[in-house]
Amino acid sequence: MCVSSRPVVQAPPPPDPSIAAAQKEARDDAQAVRSDRKAEVLEKGVRRARGGGGRRSLLTGSKGGMGYYNEYL
């Protein structure tokens, strides 16, 4: 009867602190860019929803009014 022993598994080497710091900085930069873009999109949405409440909104708004100029749209 042959009994095999378990193979010895070595622990991975500890990460280099400078690499870990660089990765953390890159993550923070990416998060900042994402949050800036999200804020810009939100601001555009608010600006778009706000406009077009006046009397001439069909002609000057972004959603309607082309039917007055071009009946084929």
C-alpha positions as CSV (number, residue, x, y, z in Angstrom):
1,M,0.0,0.0,0.0
2,C,1.4,3.3,-1.1
3,V,0.6,6.4,1.0
4,S,1.5,9.7,-0.6
5,S,2.2,12.7,1.4
6,R,0.6,16.1,0.7
7,P,2.5,18.5,-1.4
8,V,3.9,21.5,0.4
9,V,2.2,24.7,-0.7
10,Q,4.1,27.8,-0.2
11,A,2.4,31.1,0.6
12,P,2.5,33.8,-2.1
13,P,5.1,36.5,-1.5
14,P,3.8,39.6,0.2
15,P,2.8,42.4,-2.3
16,D,5.3,45.3,-2.8
17,P,4.1,48.3,-0.9
18,S,4.9,50.7,-3.7
19,I,2.8,48.6,-6.2
20,A,-0.1,48.5,-3.7
21,A,0.1,52.3,-3.3
22,A,0.2,52.8,-7.0
23,Q,-2.9,50.6,-7.5
24,K,-4.8,52.4,-4.8
25,E,-4.0,55.7,-6.3
26,A,-5.1,54.5,-9.8
27,R,-8.4,53.2,-8.2
28,D,-8.9,56.6,-6.5
29,D,-8.3,58.5,-9.7
30,A,-10.7,56.2,-11.6
31,Q,-13.4,56.7,-8.9
32,A,-12.9,60.5,-9.1
33,V,-13.4,60.5,-12.9
34,R,-16.5,58.3,-12.6
35,S,-18.1,60.6,-10.0
36,D,-17.3,63.7,-12.1
37,R,-18.9,62.1,-15.1
38,K,-21.9,61.0,-13.1
39,A,-22.3,64.6,-11.8
40,E,-22.1,66.0,-15.3
41,V,-24.8,63.6,-16.6
42,L,-27.0,64.5,-13.7
43,E,-26.5,68.2,-14.3
44,K,-27.4,67.8,-18.0
45,G,-30.5,65.9,-17.1
46,V,-31.6,68.6,-14.7
47,R,-30.8,71.4,-17.2
48,R,-32.8,69.5,-19.9
49,A,-35.8,68.9,-17.7
50,R,-35.8,72.5,-16.5
51,G,-35.9,74.1,-19.9
52,G,-38.9,74.4,-22.3
53,G,-41.5,75.7,-19.9
54,G,-42.1,79.0,-21.7
55,R,-44.6,80.0,-24.3
56,R,-42.4,79.3,-27.3
57,S,-41.2,75.9,-25.9
58,L,-42.5,74.0,-28.9
59,L,-40.5,76.0,-31.3
60,T,-37.3,76.4,-29.3
61,G,-37.3,73.2,-27.2
62,S,-35.2,70.2,-27.9
63,K,-38.1,67.7,-28.1
64,G,-40.8,69.3,-30.1
65,G,-41.6,71.8,-32.8
66,M,-40.0,70.2,-35.8
67,G,-43.4,69.3,-37.0
68,Y,-44.2,73.0,-37.5
69,Y,-41.3,73.3,-39.8
70,N,-41.2,69.9,-41.5
71,E,-44.5,68.0,-41.8
72,Y,-42.7,64.8,-42.8
73,L,-41.0,64.2,-39.4
